[in-house]
Amino acid sequence: MTALRMRAREFLSEDELVTVRERKTWKGVALIAHAWALIIGSIALVAWWPNPVTYLLAVGIIGSRQLGLAILMHDGAHGCLSPDEKTNFFLSQWFCAYPVFAETRAYRRYHLQHHARTQQEDDPDLVLSAPFPITKLSYRRKFWRDISGQTGYQQRKAQLLNALGPPDWPLSQRAAHFWAKLGPQCLVNAVMFAALAAAGVWWAYPLLWLVPLLTWMMVITRIRNIAEHAVVPDSKDPLRNTRTTHANFLERLFIAPYYVNYHLEHHLLFYVPCYNLPRVHRILARSHLAGRMETQPNYPAVLRLATAKPDREDRPGQLVNSLRRARAGDAVGGDQKAGGF
């Protein structure tokens, strides 16, 4: 089953379409450099002035930039980091995907199915939005699992076990399988640890890379998933089965980096680089389609919609378990795909 589609020329002129489709390598590199500059700057801040306030600030910023790297990997999966295919893939893999233990090609294979079947029964990402709305109590439980590292630990554990392969495989086969699944990711992270150790701050790798990856990144990944497709008005309408959420400076800094909040525009034109999505939004907002667009003013408004179920109806685990039974085998995959867009 496939959702309805819209042609770009229904809301863009030919000149506008040419402009928003333009991909510039320097812009892709600049966004990647921005993410890494904030990460390195946050580490330097804690090293220079170590205290609980600077540490928590750094965890928030680094976690958001780790999500930012996943977002830029997503742009690479759509061929949007550079018009040159080899450069696009190189940037996406080595500077975005591998540091956060992801892989562009595997991500692209399933992610394009999400675009083709958005919010339909065979959407591979439906598991992320189907349980909503939930109760506030249910969301607080999810938030605690995310911020305490339980979600991140379970995801990384499943990823590691999958990479190791069945225990009855020969050692050489398991080693080859591990390298294919996680080898480059581990190599890049080993280089990062070595660089931090050489700089005299080896402790920054576990405390300022792994901790944000397992905690704050999990919190905002869930919020982003909710904002994009949960509790949308019409699963068939491409202007209403995906949501754009307006974000202020603090939300862009800590929750929604690199224009990820313009998700409706991305689904309409998935070949447009992220830095051109605000322009697409402005064009749509001036068009006859503006009244149909599903938008929310901020992320708290989205969370209010997603947690609108009365607490008296709270049934811990019931929705998740029923969904797992209905879609046997997809639950773990859904968790691992939570970084998808």
Buried (B, 14 or more C-beta within 10 A) or exposed (E): EEBEEBEBEEBBEEEBBEBBBEBBBEBBBEBBEBBBEBBBEBBBBBBEEEEEEBBEBBBBBBBBBBBBBBBBBBBBBBBBBBBEEEBBBBBBBBBBBBBBBBBBEBBBEBBBEBBBBBBBEEBBBBBBBBBBBBBBBBBEBBBEBBBEBBBBBBBBEBBBEBBBBEEEEEEEEBBBBBEEBBBBBBEBBEEBBEBBEEEEBBEBBEBBBBBBBBBBBBBBBBBBBBBBBBBBEBBEBBBBBBBBBBBEEEBBBBBBBBBBBBBBBBBBBBEBBBBBBBBBBEBBEEBEBEEBBBBBEBBEBBBBBBBEBEEEEBEEEEBBEEBBEEBEEBBBEBBBBBBBB
